[in-house]
Amino acid sequence: MSKKVVYAAQAPEPIGPYSQAIQSGNILFISGQIAIERSSGNILTGNIEQETKQVMFNLEVILKEAGMDFSNVVKSSIFLKDMNNFPKVNEIYGQYFKSQPPARETVEVSRLPKDVNVEISCIAVKS
């Protein structure tokens, strides 16, 4: 089975020894994305809605680079610093999955990279 690094120039650079995504055959594994704006390098943490939208944008451009979109996502994981943000994150997240949303878990964690409030990773399959 082949293994290919997927790199989207509009998504933030990895902040450690990992790739934005790895494609193996028709499966794409996207690393957890946080709210870093590639253009400015800024980390958005002041507003959970804005932060979540940036995370979803980062996921979207990586999916696009692999020739996919959110309809290809079969599994996602959401990590929250505060579960009280779940309703707002869930509302924004749901806008990207109009039908047949993927399998998912959402967990509260004590801390996330760069002290962000939300991190999302996903797995997508290309038909």
Protein Blocks (a to p, Z undefined) as FASTA:
>chain_A
ZZdddddfkbccdfbdcdfbdcehjbccddddddddfklopacfkbmklmmmmmmmmmmm
mmmmnopafklpmbdcdddfblklmmmmmmmmmmmmmgopadddddddfbdehhiabdcd
dddddZZ
